[in-house]
Amino acid sequence: MFPIRDTRSSSSIPFINYAIIFINIFVFILYIGSVDIESFIRTFGFTPADFNAFNPFSYLPIFTSMWMHGGILHLVLNMWFLHIFGDNVEDRVGHFRYLIFYILAGTAAVFSQYIFNTQSIVPIIGASGAISGITGMYIVYFPHSRIQALVPSLFGFWHMIKLPSWFFLGYWFVIQVFSGVGSLATIQYNEGGVAFFAHIGGFVFGYLIASLYKGRRHFYT
């Protein structure tokens, strides 16, 4: 399934979401034109084996890695998901909180991947962990919002259907869990690929944050 749009309109301009998308594109253009892309990724990506909890500088790549992508497809897919789900979450929590939650979700995502292979020499890069956190928040705030998605048929054609967000994002999350469990057999071999546990960790973090924030707001009103 591939999401096209959600049917819920934002009541405010999601300028933080737009800014995040712009920065990701800008950083990609910046380092894709670098003379030594590999060195750039090694410097600003988060490499688990290089992390030292007692070295303050070891925490910087956790932040910088969120704004980097391994290729144009990686970038486009992440930004598309953020474009679809980010605006309503920003509208719901407010601009400043949205930025903070985004960064915290990305941090939780990186550490979620880190704990499953602390000695990996493969840099972790990408915004998908932070965006997973935003989708985790979306499913709490807007579980019945409809997602227009393309789904394949048995005959190779694609059809447009509308699905409740709880089903679409829930299905996506289950796929990440099964894929993550399946990757445990080879995760120690330092092979590149999808950081499934970053997706899982980011989503769970976003879900919990939204659940707590939603409950607190309801209590005071």
Number of C-alpha atoms within 10 A of each C-alpha: 15 15 19 16 16 19 13 15 9 14 10 13 13 19 13 17 23 15 12 19 20 13 14 21 18 14 14 19 13 12 17 18 9 12 9 10 14 12 12 14 22 17 14 20 25 28 24 23 14 13 18 11 9 8 8 9 11 15 15 12 21 25 18 18 24 26 24 28 25 14 11 13 10 14 20 15 13 21 23 15 19 22 19 17 27 26 25 25 25 25 17 20 17 14 18 11 13 21 17 11 21 26 20 20 30 33 23 25 32 31 18 20 22 21 11 15 16 15 15 19 18 18 19 28 26 26 29 29 33 31 28 31 32 31 28 31 31 26 25 19 18 18 16 14 17 19 24 20 19 16 14 13 9 6 6 8 9 14 11 14 14 17 17 18 22 19 15 20 20 16 12 12 20 12 14 19 15 11 15 20 13 12 16 13 9 9 17 14 12 13 11 12 10 16 23 24 25 31 30 25 25 32 30 22 26 30 22 15 19 24 16 11 13 16 11 11 9 8 8 6 5
